[in-house]
Amino acid sequence: MNIKRKIILGLAALFVLAIPATASAHVTVSPEEAPAGDYAMLTFTVPHGCDGAATTSVKVQMPPQVVAATPGVVPGWNIKTVEGKLPQPSEMHGEKITEGVRQVTWTGGPLADDQLQQFPLSVAFAGAEGDAAEFKVIQGCEGGAETAWIQSTPASGEEPEHPAPTVMLTAASEEGHDHMAAADDSAEAASADSSDDDGSDNGLAIAALIVGALGLVVGSVALVGSRRK
């Protein structure tokens, strides 16, 4: 009995020691899907992941599919962006883009280990349907340690220990966000309507002049006839 009891207690101790390693929450991104060639508002959720220490910084690196990025303001945190050349030039709304924000860092807090914080990021996606846009995140911890969420999830779907938050690109939106094109179309339509209106107004003016001239001629003829009589 004593031996069995010792074995049971030993296994229980090992189980308890294993809990912190498996219970560490991941940095996640929402939504996990977004249309290619369009804008998306992403939210990165950072829970505990510093082995009991507070989080003091969150660094997000842009994947190749992101051609533009705008970080959201988080109270108590400062924002720093790093710009650079895109892995390959891209075109959005008829404009060629070669440079953009490649890294965003929020610094502040500190975010206690038993709390979580959300960090918003607006991005413009290029890429194609089926692409996996991996955002490598470095979580800075109080005391100088870091937790790197940079591992790719294999095709088998087996999640690694520190997976990188990933957004899967879906089919491009039919409507998109090309408001400039819509505005240009509206302007052209308005210009065309204006031209048509001008043409019709000119036609009416000419017709009025002709009618007026005929009226003068008829009036003159009538006046001459009455004088002769």
C-alpha positions as CSV (number, residue, x, y, z in Angstrom):
1,M,0.0,0.0,0.0
2,N,2.8,2.4,0.9
3,I,4.5,1.8,-2.5
4,K,1.3,2.3,-4.4
5,R,0.5,5.4,-2.4
6,K,4.0,6.8,-3.2
7,I,3.5,6.1,-6.9
8,I,0.1,7.8,-6.9
9,L,1.5,10.9,-5.1
10,G,4.5,11.0,-7.5
11,L,2.2,11.0,-10.5
12,A,0.0,13.6,-9.0
13,A,3.1,15.8,-8.4
14,L,4.2,15.4,-12.0
15,F,0.7,16.3,-13.2
16,V,0.6,19.5,-11.1
17,L,4.1,20.5,-12.4
18,A,3.0,20.0,-16.0
19,I,-0.1,22.3,-15.7
20,P,1.7,25.7,-16.0
21,A,3.5,24.6,-19.2
22,T,0.3,23.5,-20.9
23,A,-2.0,26.1,-19.6
24,S,-0.1,29.1,-20.9
25,A,-2.5,31.0,-23.2
26,H,-1.6,32.0,-26.7
27,V,-1.6,35.4,-28.3
28,T,-4.5,35.2,-30.8
29,V,-5.9,37.3,-33.6
30,S,-9.5,37.9,-34.6
31,P,-11.0,37.5,-37.1
32,E,-9.1,34.5,-38.4
33,E,-10.3,35.0,-41.9
34,A,-10.3,38.1,-44.2
35,P,-10.8,38.8,-47.9
36,A,-7.6,39.2,-50.0
37,G,-7.2,42.6,-51.6
38,D,-9.2,44.4,-49.0
39,Y,-9.0,46.1,-45.6
40,A,-9.6,44.3,-42.3
41,M,-9.7,45.4,-38.6
42,L,-7.8,42.9,-36.6
43,T,-7.7,42.5,-32.8
44,F,-4.7,40.8,-31.1
45,T,-5.5,39.4,-27.7
46,V,-2.6,39.1,-25.3
47,P,-3.2,37.0,-22.1
48,H,-0.6,35.7,-19.7
49,G,2.4,34.2,-21.3
50,C,5.3,35.5,-19.3
51,D,5.5,32.7,-16.7
52,G,3.9,34.8,-14.0
53,A,5.5,38.1,-14.9
54,A,3.6,41.2,-16.3
55,T,3.6,42.0,-20.0
56,T,5.3,45.3,-20.9
57,S,5.5,45.3,-24.7
58,V,3.8,43.7,-27.7
59,K,5.7,43.7,-31.0
60,V,3.8,42.6,-34.2
61,Q,5.6,42.0,-37.4
62,M,3.7,42.3,-40.7
63,P,3.5,39.3,-43.0
64,P,4.3,39.8,-46.8
65,Q,0.5,39.9,-47.5
66,V,0.1,43.2,-45.6
67,V,0.8,46.3,-47.6
68,A,-0.5,48.9,-45.1
69,A,-1.1,48.9,-41.4
70,T,-2.5,51.4,-38.9
71,P,-2.3,50.6,-35.1
72,G,-5.1,51.5,-32.8
73,V,-4.6,53.5,-29.6
74,V,-4.6,51.5,-26.3
75,P,-4.8,53.6,-23.1
76,G,-1.6,53.3,-21.1
77,W,0.4,52.1,-24.0
78,N,2.7,54.0,-26.4
79,I,2.9,53.1,-30.1
80,K,6.0,52.9,-32.3
81,T,6.0,51.9,-36.0
82,V,8.8,50.9,-38.3
83,E,8.4,51.4,-42.0
84,G,10.3,49.6,-44.8
85,K,10.1,48.2,-48.3
86,L,7.4,45.6,-49.1
87,P,8.7,42.1,-50.0
88,Q,7.2,42.8,-53.4
89,P,5.5,45.9,-54.9
90,S,1.7,45.8,-54.7
91,E,-1.1,47.8,-56.3
92,M,-4.3,48.9,-54.5
93,H,-7.0,51.1,-56.0
94,G,-4.8,51.8,-59.0
95,E,-1.8,53.0,-56.9
96,K,1.5,51.2,-56.8
97,I,2.7,50.6,-53.2
98,T,6.4,49.8,-52.5
99,E,6.8,50.8,-48.8
100,G,4.7,50.6,-45.7
101,V,4.5,49.8,-42.0
102,R,6.4,46.6,-41.4
103,Q,6.3,46.5,-37.6
104,V,4.2,47.9,-34.8
105,T,5.2,47.9,-31.1
106,W,3.0,48.8,-28.1
107,T,4.9,49.6,-25.0
108,G,3.4,50.3,-21.6
109,G,1.2,48.7,-19.1
110,P,2.3,46.7,-17.3
111,L,-0.3,44.0,-18.1
112,A,-0.7,41.8,-15.0
113,D,-0.3,38.1,-15.5
114,D,-3.9,37.4,-14.5
115,Q,-5.3,39.9,-17.0
116,L,-5.6,40.3,-20.8
117,Q,-5.4,43.2,-23.2
118,Q,-6.6,43.7,-26.8
119,F,-4.5,45.6,-29.4
120,P,-6.4,46.7,-32.6
121,L,-4.7,46.9,-36.0
122,S,-6.2,48.0,-39.3
123,V,-4.4,46.4,-42.2
124,A,-4.7,46.2,-46.0
125,F,-4.2,42.7,-47.4
126,A,-2.8,41.9,-50.8
127,G,-2.1,38.2,-51.5
128,A,-4.5,35.6,-52.9
129,E,-7.2,33.3,-51.7
130,G,-5.8,30.5,-49.5
131,D,-2.7,32.5,-48.3
132,A,-1.9,32.2,-44.6
133,A,-0.8,35.6,-43.3
134,E,1.3,34.9,-40.2
135,F,1.8,37.8,-37.8
136,K,4.9,37.1,-35.7
137,V,4.4,38.5,-32.2
138,I,7.1,39.1,-29.6
139,Q,5.7,39.5,-26.1
140,G,8.0,41.4,-23.8
141,C,7.9,40.5,-20.1
142,E,8.8,42.5,-17.0
143,G,12.4,41.7,-16.1
144,G,13.6,41.5,-19.8
145,A,12.4,38.1,-20.8
146,E,10.4,37.6,-24.1
147,T,8.0,35.0,-25.4
148,A,8.1,34.6,-29.2
149,W,4.8,33.6,-30.9
150,I,6.4,32.9,-34.3
151,Q,6.0,29.3,-35.1
152,S,4.0,28.2,-38.2
153,T,1.2,25.8,-37.9
154,P,1.8,22.8,-40.2
155,A,-0.6,21.6,-42.8
156,S,-1.5,18.7,-40.5
157,G,-3.1,21.3,-38.1
158,E,-1.1,20.2,-35.1
159,E,-0.5,23.4,-33.2
160,P,3.1,24.2,-32.2
161,E,4.0,25.4,-28.7
162,H,4.2,29.1,-29.7
163,P,2.0,29.5,-32.8
164,A,2.1,32.8,-34.7
165,P,-1.4,34.4,-34.9
166,T,-2.6,33.7,-38.5
167,V,-5.3,35.1,-40.8
168,M,-6.4,33.0,-43.7
169,L,-7.2,35.0,-46.8
170,T,-10.5,34.3,-48.5
171,A,-11.9,35.2,-51.9
172,A,-11.6,38.9,-52.7
173,S,-14.7,40.9,-51.9
174,E,-16.8,41.9,-55.0
175,E,-17.6,45.4,-53.6
176,G,-14.3,46.0,-51.9
177,H,-13.4,49.4,-50.6
178,D,-12.6,51.2,-53.9
179,H,-14.6,54.3,-52.9
180,M,-12.4,56.4,-55.2
181,A,-13.6,54.5,-58.3
182,A,-17.2,54.9,-57.1
183,A,-16.6,58.6,-56.5
184,D,-15.1,59.0,-60.0
185,D,-18.0,57.2,-61.6
186,S,-20.4,59.5,-59.7
187,A,-18.5,62.6,-60.8
188,E,-18.5,61.5,-64.4
189,A,-22.3,60.8,-64.2
190,A,-22.9,64.2,-62.6
191,S,-20.7,65.8,-65.3
192,A,-22.7,64.0,-68.0
193,D,-26.0,65.0,-66.5
194,S,-24.7,68.6,-66.3
195,S,-23.7,68.5,-70.0
196,D,-27.1,67.1,-71.0
197,D,-28.8,69.8,-69.0
198,D,-26.7,72.5,-70.6
199,G,-27.5,71.1,-74.0
200,S,-31.3,71.0,-73.3
201,D,-31.2,74.5,-71.8
202,N,-29.3,75.9,-74.9
203,G,-31.9,74.2,-77.1
204,L,-34.7,75.8,-75.3
205,A,-33.0,79.2,-75.4
206,I,-32.5,79.0,-79.2
207,A,-36.1,77.9,-79.7
208,A,-37.3,80.8,-77.6
209,L,-35.3,83.3,-79.7
210,I,-36.7,81.8,-82.9
211,V,-40.2,82.1,-81.7
212,G,-39.6,85.6,-80.5
213,A,-38.1,86.6,-83.9
214,L,-41.1,85.1,-85.7
215,G,-43.4,87.1,-83.4
216,L,-41.6,90.3,-84.3
217,V,-41.8,89.6,-88.0
218,V,-45.6,88.8,-87.8
219,G,-46.2,91.9,-85.7
220,S,-44.3,94.1,-88.2
221,V,-46.2,92.7,-91.2
222,A,-49.5,93.3,-89.4
223,L,-48.5,96.9,-88.5
224,V,-47.5,97.8,-92.1
225,G,-50.8,96.3,-93.5
226,S,-52.9,98.4,-91.1
227,R,-51.1,101.6,-92.1
228,R,-51.6,101.0,-95.8
229,K,-55.3,100.5,-95.2
